[in-house]
Amino acid sequence: MTALNRFPELGVPDRAALDALLDSQWAGVLSCAVDGEPLAVPMLYARDGDRILLHGSTGAGALRHVATGASAVLTVFTLDALVVAPTTFESSVNYRSATVRGRLDTVEDRERALDLFSDEIIPGRIDEVRRPSRRELAATEVLSLPIAEGSWLLKVASGWPATPEEAGADPAVWSGVVPVRRVLDQPVPAPWASDLAVPPSVRSLLDQRGTTDGPGPD
């Protein structure tokens, strides 16, 4: 699982670039086969060094299945720009995608793993709220997917659209790219918290990750 058959030039064998993509996103899709049928579940995740943490209810079917040692693959994708070419055939998108495949391991120290998970999503929030109860910990399954050599693929599509000459199109037709950004907007308090100040963790999150800019055309 280290090479692309189609468009191999999109493959990026750079672990740092993989980590950058994983760290910039919060959600992926965990896929596996259950009784011969495909199953794909969107999930939050967090990277912890050379592993990816996943969590959910102990009653969740997908987690129960992969916890038994079944093979699974996590896919993470982000759209960086619309590529508006001089023809619809040549129009496309700039994107980054990663797939990480392997067998998941059960994380025994759930509380520590959940702390790491929370800090990857909203750093500092664990210091503003109560600790999870024993009941909550018992109801939560935490698994880790190793990021091992040969188990992942990173694809990056970037750049400008085809030229009018390459596309056999009218040079008077506009073409270019439309960048796509993820924006964290101003926080909206719950009705019972409308009189409370926005906590430092949320303010810091807005300062650090208020927008996530994708790479521009090469």
C-alpha positions as CSV (number, residue, x, y, z in Angstrom):
1,M,0.0,0.0,0.0
2,T,2.7,2.4,-0.9
3,A,2.2,3.2,-4.6
4,L,-0.7,4.5,-6.8
5,N,-1.6,2.7,-9.9
6,R,-3.3,5.7,-11.6
7,F,-1.7,9.1,-11.5
8,P,1.3,8.0,-9.5
9,E,2.6,11.5,-9.6
10,L,-0.1,12.4,-7.0
11,G,1.5,10.1,-4.4
12,V,3.5,11.8,-1.7
13,P,5.8,9.5,0.3
14,D,6.4,12.1,2.9
15,R,5.5,11.1,6.5
16,A,5.7,14.8,7.6
17,A,3.1,15.7,5.0
18,L,0.9,12.8,6.1
19,D,1.1,14.0,9.7
20,A,0.3,17.6,8.7
21,L,-2.9,16.4,6.9
22,L,-4.0,14.2,9.8
23,D,-3.3,17.0,12.3
24,S,-5.3,19.5,10.3
25,Q,-8.5,17.5,10.3
26,W,-10.8,16.1,13.0
27,A,-12.9,13.5,11.1
28,G,-12.3,10.5,8.9
29,V,-14.1,7.4,7.7
30,L,-13.3,4.0,9.2
31,S,-14.1,1.2,6.8
32,C,-14.0,-2.6,7.2
33,A,-15.9,-5.7,6.1
34,V,-18.5,-7.3,8.5
35,D,-19.9,-10.7,7.5
36,G,-18.8,-10.0,3.9
37,E,-20.6,-6.7,3.7
38,P,-18.8,-3.3,3.6
39,L,-19.2,-1.0,6.5
40,A,-18.0,2.7,6.6
41,V,-18.4,4.9,9.6
42,P,-17.5,8.6,9.9
43,M,-15.6,9.2,13.1
44,L,-13.6,11.8,15.0
45,Y,-9.9,10.8,15.4
46,A,-6.7,12.2,16.9
47,R,-3.1,11.4,16.0
48,D,-0.8,10.5,18.9
49,G,2.7,10.1,17.4
50,D,2.8,6.9,15.4
51,R,-0.8,5.9,16.0
52,I,-4.3,7.3,15.4
53,L,-6.8,7.2,18.3
54,L,-10.4,6.4,17.7
55,H,-13.1,6.2,20.2
56,G,-16.8,5.5,20.5
57,S,-19.4,3.6,22.5
58,T,-18.6,0.1,23.5
59,G,-21.9,-0.9,21.9
60,A,-20.8,0.5,18.5
61,G,-20.8,-2.3,15.9
62,A,-17.8,-1.1,13.8
63,L,-15.6,-0.6,16.9
64,R,-16.6,-4.0,18.3
65,H,-15.7,-5.6,15.0
66,V,-12.3,-4.0,14.5
67,A,-11.5,-4.6,18.2
68,T,-11.5,-8.3,17.5
69,G,-8.5,-7.8,15.1
70,A,-10.2,-7.3,11.8
71,S,-8.4,-5.3,9.2
72,A,-9.7,-1.7,8.7
73,V,-8.8,1.4,6.8
74,L,-9.2,5.0,7.9
75,T,-9.6,7.6,5.2
76,V,-9.1,11.4,5.7
77,F,-9.8,13.9,3.0
78,T,-9.8,17.7,2.7
79,L,-10.8,19.9,-0.3
80,D,-8.3,22.7,-0.9
81,A,-9.7,24.4,-4.0
82,L,-12.1,24.1,-7.0
83,V,-10.2,24.0,-10.2
84,V,-12.2,25.8,-12.8
85,A,-10.8,24.8,-16.2
86,P,-11.8,26.2,-19.6
87,T,-13.9,23.0,-20.2
88,T,-16.0,21.0,-17.8
89,F,-14.1,17.9,-18.7
90,E,-10.8,19.4,-17.4
91,S,-12.4,21.0,-14.3
92,S,-11.4,19.3,-11.1
93,V,-10.4,20.0,-7.4
94,N,-7.2,20.4,-5.5
95,Y,-7.3,18.1,-2.5
96,R,-5.2,16.0,0.0
97,S,-6.3,12.5,1.0
98,A,-4.8,9.9,3.2
99,T,-5.6,6.2,3.8
100,V,-4.1,4.3,6.7
101,R,-4.6,0.6,6.9
102,G,-4.0,-2.0,9.6
103,R,-5.4,-3.8,12.6
104,L,-6.5,-1.7,15.6
105,D,-5.3,-2.3,19.1
106,T,-7.3,-1.8,22.3
107,V,-6.0,1.1,24.4
108,E,-5.9,0.0,28.0
109,D,-5.3,3.4,29.6
110,R,-8.6,4.9,28.3
111,E,-8.5,8.0,30.5
112,R,-5.1,9.1,29.3
113,A,-6.0,8.3,25.7
114,L,-9.2,10.3,26.0
115,D,-7.2,13.2,27.4
116,L,-4.9,13.1,24.4
117,F,-8.0,12.9,22.2
118,S,-9.6,15.9,23.7
119,D,-6.5,18.0,23.6
120,E,-6.1,17.3,19.9
121,I,-9.7,18.6,19.3
122,I,-9.9,21.5,21.8
123,P,-6.6,21.9,23.6
124,G,-7.0,22.8,27.3
125,R,-10.7,21.9,27.6
126,I,-9.9,19.0,30.0
127,D,-8.7,21.5,32.6
128,E,-12.1,23.4,32.5
129,V,-14.5,20.5,33.0
130,R,-14.8,17.6,35.5
131,R,-13.0,14.3,34.9
132,P,-14.8,11.5,33.2
133,S,-16.6,9.1,35.6
134,R,-15.9,5.4,35.9
135,R,-19.2,4.7,34.2
136,E,-18.3,7.0,31.3
137,L,-14.9,5.4,30.9
138,A,-16.4,1.9,31.0
139,A,-18.9,2.9,28.3
140,T,-16.2,4.2,26.0
141,E,-14.1,2.1,23.6
142,V,-10.7,3.5,22.7
143,L,-8.7,1.9,19.8
144,S,-5.4,2.8,18.2
145,L,-4.5,2.4,14.5
146,P,-0.7,2.2,14.0
147,I,0.9,4.4,11.3
148,A,3.4,1.9,10.1
149,E,5.7,2.0,7.1
150,G,4.0,0.6,4.1
151,S,0.5,0.9,5.6
152,W,-0.4,4.4,4.3
153,L,-0.9,6.4,1.2
154,L,-1.0,10.2,0.8
155,K,-2.3,11.8,-2.3
156,V,-2.0,15.5,-3.1
157,A,-3.6,17.2,-6.1
158,S,-2.6,20.8,-6.6
159,G,-2.0,23.3,-9.3
160,W,-3.6,25.2,-12.1
161,P,-6.2,24.0,-14.6
162,A,-5.3,22.9,-18.1
163,T,-4.4,25.8,-20.5
164,P,-6.9,26.6,-23.3
165,E,-4.4,25.1,-25.7
166,E,-4.2,21.8,-23.7
167,A,-8.0,21.7,-23.4
168,G,-8.8,22.8,-27.0
169,A,-10.8,25.6,-25.6
170,D,-11.6,29.3,-26.2
171,P,-8.8,31.4,-24.5
172,A,-11.4,34.1,-23.8
173,V,-13.1,31.7,-21.2
174,W,-12.1,32.5,-17.6
175,S,-10.3,29.7,-15.7
176,G,-8.5,29.5,-12.4
177,V,-8.8,28.1,-8.9
178,V,-11.3,28.9,-6.1
179,P,-9.6,28.3,-2.7
180,V,-11.7,26.4,-0.1
181,R,-11.2,27.2,3.6
182,R,-12.6,25.8,6.8
183,V,-13.7,28.6,9.1
184,L,-14.5,28.3,12.8
185,D,-17.1,31.0,13.4
186,Q,-17.9,32.9,16.5
187,P,-19.0,30.5,19.3
188,V,-22.7,30.4,20.1
189,P,-23.5,29.7,23.8
190,A,-26.1,27.2,24.9
191,P,-29.2,28.7,26.3
192,W,-28.1,27.9,29.9
193,A,-24.6,29.3,29.3
194,S,-25.5,32.6,27.7
195,D,-24.3,34.6,30.8
196,L,-21.0,32.8,31.0
197,A,-17.7,34.0,29.4
198,V,-16.3,32.0,26.5
199,P,-13.6,29.8,28.1
200,P,-9.9,30.1,27.4
201,S,-9.8,26.8,25.5
202,V,-12.4,28.0,22.9
203,R,-10.8,31.4,22.6
204,S,-7.4,29.8,22.0
205,L,-8.9,27.4,19.4
206,L,-10.4,30.4,17.5
207,D,-7.0,32.2,17.6
208,Q,-5.0,29.2,16.5
209,R,-7.4,27.4,14.1
210,G,-10.0,30.0,13.2
211,T,-9.2,29.3,9.5
212,T,-7.4,26.4,7.9
213,D,-5.8,27.4,4.6
214,G,-5.0,24.8,2.1
215,P,-2.0,25.0,-0.2
216,G,-2.3,27.3,-3.2
217,P,-1.4,26.2,-6.8
218,D,2.1,25.3,-7.5
